[in-house]
Amino acid sequence: MSRIDSTGSTPVSIDTSPDTGPTPAPSRTKAPHTPASTARNEVRAYDGPPARTPQGPAPKSTPAASGPTVSAGELAASGGRVRQASSSEVPEQVYDAIRSNLKRDFQDWAVTDCDVKAVHTVLGTLQPGVYRAALERMERDGLLGTYTKEMDASARHAFLEQAESKGLLQRKKGDAPAGPLGYPAVPDFFRDDAKLPASMRDAVNQHDIQVGVDFHRAYSAYLDRYAEAVGAAKSLPELQALGLPKEARLEDSGLHTGQKDRASEGYLKAWRQGIGQPESLNRTYQLIRAKQLTLEGERPTGIQVHGKAEFSHEALNASRELQLDTRGRVELKDAVGLAVKAGPLEVEETLDSAGKAKQGAKVNLGFIKLSTNSEGDVKVGLGVGKAAEVYVELNPAKAEFGGGVSSELDLKVLKLAVETGFNMKGLTSDRVKESFDKNHQGIFDSPPKPGPTTK
């Protein structure tokens, strides 16, 4: 039977055999001294019945200190079952240090950054098995949730890297950046796992969302740099050397390891919603196309506003026009010319500052004015007073349409005309055909390989 020893006492064996006669005289041999118990109310494992008078070889006795020991209070709390010691058990002094930094009461009501750092340092000293046991125990006690919620982004990243080094987490590797314009590297993500404590899974998902948001932000900066490079291109070869703009794509595959559960589906959904969508490439492609048309000597699509002032004296005239389009491009044009008038008909020829000549004709019918020129512009003006008119202008070949207001002021020696208006540029019929032509070669397409020659 088990022996219950008090401190400083010597275990006494109790002989339960029936009484067969007078008790023999005690032996003069001095019994060996049994070491005193080291704990009060100590309960030792049962090590057989009390020793009797040796008959033959004496059996090997179990040392008094062998076997698990537990206090009476701990035995009562465990329902009479003796708990075996584990190599992954968290040392109490270590757990007390963790708990003291994460507790909240009236005197210490906040968990500070210093507390988070102290817990991180304590956890870093643990072996992998003990580390996992510590986090699981913290989760049961509600301390792990407090710990992760009080972390900033950098502290959370350090905690997850620590857990990875202890073998709890796995990482989904990203890619290295590519290209001279600094396309951002696809980042690393930590993998969610159903076997992790819930608070750690929350921390993994929060970190992965933040990493995804940061990547999309860096991608927008990359598109801005690309747009600046497009605007700075001076020739088609420079524009071609930029290459196609890269698309941003973050896949959710590989963000979870092991068997999925209901929580993992929720984490993946929260991750997709949290990172949002990257900036579209539509604006970038529009800038590339506009720059290509400009370098080829054409006007890009969009809306353009302008203001024009024209001075004329007899047959001589001069004009200055300021143009501003929706892409922020500003252009100033000067032109001089000669005009010959015969009744309601006026014919003129002008030469602009770029050296381009243009011929035109006007017909003034009083309340209505018609004009056309060698570039295909057709203009109709309606008088709304003695000095003002509204007009519309159309060029079917260039897919341009516009309108505005103009006025004239006759100063006898000098005639002054002022015009303000807008102009919209669409796709020409040739450009529309290119959009549906599968064999059309774009600016970034490689030239087709020559086919076999026939003799």
Salt bridges, closest charged atoms under 4 A:
ASP5 OD2 - ARG44 NH1 2.67
ASP15 OD1 - ARG52 NH1 3.66
GLU42 OE1 - ARG44 NH2 3.08
ASP47 OD2 - ARG3 NH2 3.14
GLU89 OE2 - ARG83 NH1 3.28
GLU92 OE2 - ARG137 NH1 3.19
ASP96 OD1 - ARG99 NH2 2.52
GLU150 OE2 - ARG104 NH2 2.74
GLU161 OE2 - HIS157 NE2 3.36
GLU161 OE2 - ARG171 NH2 3.79
GLU164 OE1 - ARG171 NH2 2.60
ASP188 OD2 - ARG171 NH1 3.49
ASP192 OD1 - ARG201 NE 2.76
ASP192 OD2 - HIS256 ND1 2.91
ASP208 OD1 - HIS207 ND1 3.31
ASP214 OD1 - ARG217 NH1 2.87
ASP224 OD1 - ARG283 NH2 3.41
GLU247 OE2 - ARG249 NH2 3.62
ASP252 OD2 - ARG272 NE 2.56
ASP261 OD2 - ARG201 NH1 3.01
GLU279 OE2 - ARG283 NH2 3.37
GLU296 OE1 - ARG431 NH2 3.56
GLU298 OE2 - ARG431 NH2 2.52
ASP325 OD2 - ARG329 NE 3.44
ASP334 OD1 - ARG320 NE 2.68
GLU375 OE2 - LYS356 NZ 3.23
GLU375 OE1 - LYS398 NZ 3.48
GLU389 OE1 - LYS369 NZ 3.88
GLU400 OE2 - ARG299 NH1 3.53
GLU408 OE2 - LYS369 NZ 3.83
GLU419 OE2 - HIS306 NE2 3.19
GLU419 OE1 - LYS379 NZ 2.67
GLU434 OE1 - ARG289 NH2 3.32
GLU434 OE2 - ARG431 NH1 3.05
GLU434 OE1 - HIS440 NE2 3.68
